[in-house]
Amino acid sequence: MNLLLQDTIDSDGDSIVDHIDFCAKTPPNTPVDQFGCPLDDDIDGVINSKDKELLTFEGVIVNEDGVTMTEDDFMLAYRKYRDSTGEYSEWDTIYNKSYAGPLRSKLTIDEIIKSNPVEKPVEKPEKELFIVVGSDVQGVSSEELWEKLADRDFQVKESGDSIMYVLGGYDENELSTKIKELEDNNVEVQGIVEISADDEIIALEDEEVEQIMNTPVSTTNNSTKNESSTEFVPVIEPNDNSPTFRVQIGAFNRKIKKSIFKDIPNVVGIKGDDGLYRFFSGSYIDKSKAASHKVDLTLTGYNDAFIVAFQNGKRITLKEAGFEVKKDFSENLEVSSTPSENPIDSEMVRFKIQVGAFKEKVPADILANFKKLGNVKAITNAGQGYTKYYMGDFMDYSNVLKFRKKLVANGLIDCFVVGEFKNNIITSKEARDLLGQ
């Protein structure tokens, strides 16, 4: 006789008898697995019956309700952990100052606050000033392209759908000096703008610019922003003709937002008069750092990355810039009007279907439909406060369209195709533009 088969005691009533129940005393009416343990479908450590976010993205940190923690949640937890003023504590109107011996001096709440003054808010940095020297409305010639890229201060700023080519950011002293330098070189200054840390752009009036230009230049050198940086070009004296370097990421036949390359430092994108959009990264005077950056880009999937060298506002060969090159290496300094054939490793660009976005717990009927159709990936956007849900993972755009058709036939009529590039969700158009489709 098999005595185990005769043992039918189930103390917690979860339909798993005690002698094979791995989780004793399961709460009543709690769904369990074959081992008698509460189900936790998203494996976030919070059982389904208490989980308010049933499809948490794998690997994220959740709170006691199983909801993905946002940056604000982490900050609140840290403030509670570091709490020294009792803001998050329960107080009985007094606080023991000393904990040793029978004589303890008492400190009132008011005294505590006085002894722990609130730090003054950090003053916001002044807005940086930028000189507008062009936009993507009209393309630039090859000569203009090299002239712009050769300037160590050249940047690209996006404002909505418009793109500005600017030099900056400067304080008022630096701005005045730079404008005079540009005028001496017959470079057209199209305007002056202020750009804050959150990329708010405000155009300066002519009167404000005139006032800056007429203000005597201070002899104090406040330009220290580049001195501590090992990545960007340090301040170069006007008579310093050292070569400078950037790394071209690729040339695309469609407009691509600079934000797509947010994982790459100091990216600028310029539209040429041939209609191509060329993207460059970095700005160096150390050729070894430029070479290292080029290798890093190549290893992370930017197949066509190459170094471009400049001197005196013109492009020069790598050999002229001090690189050792092979005898049979030839470098064409002309701007190619052919798009990069394979600028991005196609493995880095994927297509998915967004099937929903929710602020609260996913409705049970919708969740059941998701599970019936396949695996769902959840990504929480802390800034927007939404958790978005995605299905599928395709390299080919035609295949994701077929999958969307299937989802629509099963009731998900509002689902749509998105792209994914280096683990960041982008639009399907942006994904296809990266692939040149």
Secondary structure, 3 states (H helix, E strand, C coil): CCHHHHCCCCCCCCCCCHHHCCCCCCCCCCCECCCCCECCCCCCCCCHHHCCCCCCCCCCCECCCCCECCHHHHHHHHHHHCCCCCCCCCCCCEEECCCCCCCCCEEEHHHHHHHCCCCCCCCCCCCEEEEEEEECCCCECHHHHHHHHHCCCEEEEEECCEEEEEEEEECHHHHHHHHHHHHHCCCCCCEEEEECCCCCEEECCHHHHHHHHHCCCCCCCCCCCCCCCCCCCCCCCCCCCCCEEEEEEEEECCCCCHHHHCCCCCEEEEEECCCCEEEEEEEECCHHHHHHHHHHHHHCCECCCEEEEEECCEEECCCCCCCCCCCCCCCCCCCCCCCCCCCECHHHEEEEEEEEEECCCCCHHHHHHHHHHCCEEEEEECCCCEEEEEEEEECCHHHHHHHHHHHHHCCCCCCEEEEEECCEEEEHHHHHHHHCC
